[in-house]
Amino acid sequence: MKRLTVQIAASVTLVSAAMLGAAHAAAQPGDSADELVRDATSTLQLIDDAHFDIVWDGAAPFVKAKIEKGRFVTDTQRVRQLLGTVTKRGWTSVTRVQFTGDQNVPNGMYANVDFFTTLASGRTAFERLSFRLETDGHWHLTGYIPRQLQDVATTPPPAAKQ
């Protein structure tokens, strides 16, 4: 009986591994919430470290066409400085939306990643990073909004309306 249990467990493990591998292979670029959280976390680190020019370089092409680099850097630096020192940050939600029908914003897949942020002052804030899935299969920043209230609706992503 013990040998049969081991064989069944081994078979289930192999089937699960095969299913996981097939699911991973079938995943399309931009399908992973983990990918969005990683991209958002990396972008926040660049913003925290005042590398606004690098953030600009990775922004969505339509954002770059609407907002010149100097303005983007200045605006992002200003809103980030208002927060102050971050002591802790964790993501709270990832939302993806297929967006169509606005003449100011290209059709496509957009996503928001929201963070709950604790500041050195003891206050809490919320940060939202918005992205667009581009033809290169990668998410590119379309907006960054730090805010005091959690439930601030932004559809389409914030930078898109500037």
N, C-alpha and C positions, 0 to 999 in steps of 0.2 A: 504494500500500500504506500509506504514511504517513497519507494522508487517511482511509482506512478505519479505521485504528487509532484516530485521533482521534475519529471518529464513534462507534465502538464504546465507547470510554472515556466519551464524553459521554452515550451512551445508558445505560450502566451507572450512571453518576453520577446521572442523572435517576431511574432506577428505584430505586436505593438511597435517594435522598432521598424519593421518594414512599412507599417502604416504611417508612422511619423516621418520616415524618410520620403515616402511618396507625397505626403501632404506638404512637406518642406519643398520638395522639388516642384510641386505644382503651384506654389505660392508665387504670385506676381509681384513685381516691384511695387512698393507702397502699400502692400496689404498688411504689414505688421505694425501693430500698435507699439510694440517694443522698439521698432525702428524710429517711430515718431518721438517716443520718449527719449531715446538716445540722442536724436538730432536736436530736440528742444533743450535737453540738459547741456549738451555741448555748446549750443548757441548762447544759453544763459551764462555759461562759464566765460565765453568770449566777451559778453556784455559786462559781466562783473569785473573782468580784467581790463576793461576799457579798450578792447580790440574792435571798435566799431567799424573800422575800415575792412576788416576781415569778414565781419558779419555782412556788410554791404556786398562784398565780392561774391558771397554765396546766396544773395537774395534772388528772388524770382525775376526773370527778365522784364516783365511788365512793370514791376515796382521800380526797377532801375530806369525804365523809360519815363516814368511819371515823376520820380523824385531824384534830383541830382545828389551825388554822393556827399557833398559838403553839408547839405541840408539834412540828409539822412543821419549822418554822423552827429551833427549838432543836436538834432531833435532826440535821437536815441540817448545820447549822453545826458541831456537835460532831464528826460523822464526817469532815467536810471538813477541819477544823483538824488532825485526827490525821495527815493526809497531809503537810502542810507545803507549801512552795513547789514548784509544778510548773515544770519547765524544758522538758519536751517531752512531747507526747501524740500518739498515733496510734491510729486505730481498728483493731481486729484481726478483728472478726467482727460480722455482723448475722444474727440468727436470728429468724424469725417462726414463731408457733405459734397455731393455732386452739384456743382453750381452752374446754372445756365441762365441766359436771358438778360444780362445787364450789359449795356453798351460800354461801361467803364471798366468792367472786369472780365478777363477772358474766361470762357467756359472751361470747366475742368474739375478735378478732384481737389478739394481743399480740406484742411484739417486744423483744428484748434487743440492745443495742449495747454491745460490749465494747471497752475501750481499754487499751493498754499505756502506762503513765505513768512518766516518769523524773522523779525529785524532785531538788531542789537538794542534798539530803543525799547523793546518789549512789545511793540505794536505788531500786528499781523497785516499782511497785504496779500494780494492775489496777482499773479502774473499770467498773462495769456500770450502765447506765441502762436501765430498762424502761419500755415505753410500751404504751398501749392505743389502738387505732384507734376513735375515737368516731364518732357519727352525723354530726358536722359534716365528716367526711372528713379530719380531722387527727389526728395522733398526740399523745396527752397522757401526761405522765409518770405512772408508777405506782410507781417506785422508783429509788433511787440507792444503790449499794453500792460503796464503795472497799474493796479487800481486798489482802492480801499474796500470796495464792496465786491462780493463774489459773483452775484448774478447780474452781470452787465452783458446784455446781448449784443453780439457783433456779427451780423450776417450782411454782406460778405465779410471776409477777414478785414481787420481794421485798416491796414495800409492801402487796401484796394480802393478806398473811397477818396483818398487824398488827391 
